[in-house]
Every structure is written in C-alpha cells, then in structure tokens.
C-alpha cells in the first residue's frame, strides 16, 4: 500500500496508540513491536477491524496513530479525511491514504485535543446531548413485545429518563422494518404512548443489513453488495445465519434508505440507534467505485437528510472517523454485558470486539479524545444484581465511565431492583459531576478521584 505520510520516531519510542476501525474494535495503547493478533473465526474476524488490514504485519489503526516518546510526550499522525490508516514500524509512523494529515508532538492530552479540533474543522462537529436513555436490550435482548414494554414504560415513570429506546426484536426481519406480530398496534402507536408518558421515542435499526428471508432481499436483490467472485458479501451472522449488506453507492439503495428513515421518523421516533454500520464499508464491488469509508459517509449523509436535524442519530458498530460531523453520538466501545470478561471470546478466540464490561471500558477510554466532537456513548451502566455477575465495584466503574463520557444509559427493569439499587440508579441519573481528566486513565469527578488504570492495562495485546 502506498504510504502518503510519515513521521520519524526517536530510538526510545514506546507504546503505540491503536485506534480501532469501528465502534467495537479494540482501541488503546499497545506494544509497537508485538505481534498483531486477530480472531481466527470468520464471523469474529468480520467485526475485529477493517478487513483490508486483518493480515497486516504491523500494528496499525484507523485514521490516527501515536507513539510514546522517551521524554513522556507523544508523537501523533492523524488523517483529516476518511479512508486512511496509520501504522508503526521500528522507526516511523506511516500513514496511507490520499488527503491532508495532521502531525504534532507534545503532551498527550494537548496533542489529541489539537487533532480533534483540526478533525472537526475538516469533517464537521455535531454534539447534541440527548439526556438519560433507557434501552430494552440488556434486559430482554430480542424477546420484547408491546405488552412487556408498556409495563416497563409505566414502571419507569418514577425515574429520571429522557429517552425510551426500543432495541432489536420489534421488526419482521433485517430489511423488513415493520412491526412484527408482538407489536400488534404498530410502532407508530408505541411511539405515541412513549411520548405521552413524557419520554422521547427511540428505536433501533440496522439500516444497511438485509436478511435472506426478507421481502427486500427477494424483490431488490440487485441492491446488495457482491464480492469479486459475484457472491453476496456477508456482513454479520448474529441472527442465526448470514446477513448481507447494501451496495450503498447505488441510487436505488440510497432511495430505499431515505424512504426507510423518513418513514420511521414520521411514526414519531426522534432518537435512532443505528447499528452494524460498518456493513456499508466492507470490501466489495461497488457500483460507483470510491473509498469504502467515503461510501459509508455518503450513505450516512442520506440518512441524516432523511431524518432531519432534530432527530438524534446514534451510530453503533460504526467507522469512527467517517462518522464525525454526521452523527450526533457514537458508541465508542463494544457492548457491555452482565459479565466482566467474555473469556471464551477474548482469551480463546483473540476477539476483543465482543460483549464484556472490561473491554467496553478500555476501548471507551481510548476514544475519550472524541468528546468535544461528538457525543461518546460507553454503553449502559448496571445497578441490578438480578441476572448480573458484575461486582458492586465493577458496576461502579461503569457508572463512573458514564459520568466521564457524559452519556448516561441503563437497561435495568425497575421490578428487578431492590430499594437500594433503585435509589442508586436514580442518583446516577440525576448526578452531573464536574469532570476533570488528570491522567491517561485518571479522572476527577467533583472531589473524587477515579482511576481506571488497572482495567485498561490488565490484558496485554
């Protein structure tokens, strides 16, 4: 790959800052010279990093990279446009991709702040805090229904939530984004009840994903992305089989996306959690050849225009740099879970993009520098002990991280909470501590120091 920028390093250069391609891809400081280890299972490799770089011999990351200097400062090389990659060899930071670059060295937080400012000038800045979010996913997962959510909506009246977001499980299929039989009165009626209860209606979609069972697949298969051999590009296998993706450079795909988003917003949903967005930037034979991130960003602009400026768009599983300036918020780590470490995936399959609280914290901290550009979502905090294996200390770290990121979300059912747990959740939702970063992994929350160092450095790469 042609290198278009480079920065020479000192002989005593240390750790490398690896920036993951999309929301779930591991991000943080790692050995500059250690082996690059990605999952061996195809379904996990698909979500581990940019597929074009799965077999790279050098440590590398999406859009930006940095290396520690011997004097305690850092050297950073960052792109000011999309479709760029930064890696490190023994003597240099190497940047690939056509476009302008930002280079600086100095104190870590100052340099990242300078880069964020320059990136915002280039790609734009959208930061529109949305308030406290309740999400159905971590209580029900796919097993949601109109009846179940109506009960939760009633029970949440006692808590300071602003958004009530319905997650995966309401749709007929990926691609057929209509209410299934469990939502008999329709999603528009559901939105009206949410709004009448004083909350902002929110809805999950994966707009680029198409299931083989969907009517869209059968009627509009020409819109799907294919590889060099003419086979459909698989984007995910999270629903018991392969799920495909749109060729988002096609005019008919873009019209379909615009109609979908316009319809959802017209039903009353003004908070959209858009998931698996990396699917729009996978390798394939696009009708209009261009950079894959450029294609994703153009499709995202179609979604933004259809949704309107007043609709809050949260990007999940999204190419991070390419989302800046289009989306209001972005998930900055993998999913959390009621377990601290997903050992089967992290240790046995070399996959740190899967659900687990520890890696969600680590990767979210690695992207804290984005906070002035876009809302950064570290995922939900837990307060329940029911169906949760997190210790009180681990739950406390998730709550503190939510305060640090200024994005407070939860998925607990009120009926699962003890009186003490309910009081703790209400305090969390109402608290607005003053945040001051004092170190790479250290933050002052009002007069209390929170140190995430032991979590962020616990597992070497």
Helices and strands as residue ranges (DSSP letters): E 3-8, E 16-18, E 28-30, H 42-45, G 51-53, E 60-62, E 64-68, E 74-79, E 85-88, E 92-96, E 101-106, H 108-123, E 133-135, H 137-140, H 146-155, G 156-158, E 163-166, E 171-173, E 176-179, H 187-196, E 200-205, E 209-211, H 215-219, G 221-223, E 234-236, E 243-245, H 251-266, E 271-274, G 277-281, H 292-307, E 312-315, H 320-323, E 329-331, H 343-346, H 357-366, G 368-372, E 375-377, H 392-405, E 409-410, G 414-416, H 419-430, E 435-437, E 442-445, E 448-451, H 453-456
